[in-house]
């Protein structure tokens, strides 16, 4: 049976799940009873208004809901990833990469280059031709060639103004 790959981007954060019993204990605590100060003009209102009663503990279902919410927040912060990248190249055709190299990509340009290099490496190991084109270039000549040529084009590219 084929298992669904599942991973966490920040698995160390899952250690916070150990804190769930402490969170449960804090949720079960009740604050101390407030001191009552008698303000004489409000005595008449005190007899008219119905007293609001606060339960000694929160209901079990509410505590369970809060615990599940805390666990969900911890799991969300750990950044779960379905189908983490193992090999994303399918055999049977050339790899065609369209890389956005507009001015807005400058802050994360290195990450884009690393991702493209990883894809080119996968295509090279699979023996597939690679075509690469950039969105800000005026001549998009995405001609399939070797992985080495694609790497050279990728290294020579940089973010450009429109």
N, C-alpha and C positions, 0 to 999 in steps of 0.2 A: 504494500500500500504506500502511496506517495504521500509523505507528510508535508504539511504546509510549513515552509520555513518561516520562522518567527524570531526576531531578535530585538534587543533594546539598544538604542543609541547611547544611553547613559545608564548602564546596568548598576553602577554604584548607588544611584538614587533609590534603587529598590530596597536598600538597607533601611530606608525610612519606614518600611512596612513593620519593622520591629517595634516602632513607636505606637502601633495601633492599640496595644493593651493600655498604654499610658493615656492615649486619647479617650479610650473607653472609660477609664477611671475618672478622667476629668469631666466627661459628660455625665457620669453618674453622681458627681458631687452636687450638693445643693448649697447655695450661698447661705451665710448666716442670716437669721431672721433680723430684719431691720428694726431699729429702735423706733418706738412710736412716741411722738411728741404731741401732746394735747394742745390744740389751739382752740380756745374756748368758743369763738364765733362759729367754728365749723362743727360744733357738737350737734347742732340741729341737722346739718347735712349728713352727718354720720349715721343718724338714725333713719334718715330717708333713703340714702343710697344703699344698695345691696352690696354686701362685702364680696370681694373677688377672692376666691380661694385658689391657692397655688398648690399643685400636687407636690408631695415630698420628693418624688423621683419622676423623671421623664418616662413616658411609656416605652416599653421594650421595642416596639416597632420604630419609634422615632430614633432611639439610640442606634438600632440596627441600620436605619437609613443614613444616619450621620456617619457611622463607621464605613458603610459602603461608599459614601461620598468621599471620605478621606482616602480610602484605598484607591478609588478611581482617580483622584487628583494626583496621588503619588505615582500611579501607573502612567498617567498622561505626561507628567513631568519627566519620566524616564524615557519618553519618546519611543513607543513601540514601532517597529518597522516590519511590515508584512513583506515577504519575499525579498529579503536582503539580497543585494547584488552578488551573485556567485559567478555567473557568466551570462551576459546579456546578448551575446551574438548568436544569431540563428544561422546555420549553414544554408547554403543554397543561393547566395547572391552577394553582390558587393555591399559593403558598409558605406552608407551615405550619411555624412554628418553636415548639418547646417548649424553653424555656430554664430550666435548673435554677438557681434563685436561693435555694437553701437556705443555711444558715449555713456549710457546708463549702466553698462556692464563693467565699468572700470573698477568699482569697489570689490567685486568678486571675480575678477578676471582670472586670477591664478587658480581658483577652484574650478572654473570652467575648463581651463587648459588641462588641469590634472584629470578631470573626468573624460575629456576627449582623448587624452593620451592613454588612459586605461582602456577605452573602447578600441582605440587603434591597436594597442598591444593584444587585445583579445582577437581582433580580426587578423593580426599578423600570425598569432599562434594557430589560428584556424585556417590560415592560407587564403584568406579572402582579400580581394582588391578593395581599396579604400578611396572614396571620393569625398572631398571636403570643400565646403563653400562657406563664405562669410557674408552676413547680411549687409554690412556697411560697404562692401566692395562694389565698385561699379561693374566689374567684369566677374560674374559668378561662373567660372569655368569649372564646374564640378565633374571633372573627367576622372574616371576610376583609374587608379594607379597603384603603385606599391605602398606599403605602410611607411616606408622610409620617406617617400616623397610627401605623404600626408603629414608626417611628423615635422618635416622641414617647413611646410606651409603653415602649420600650426604655430611653430616657434617664431616664425617671421611675422605672424599676425599680432595686432594690438588693437585696443579699443580706438575707434575713430569717431570724430564728430560727423553729424549728418550732412 
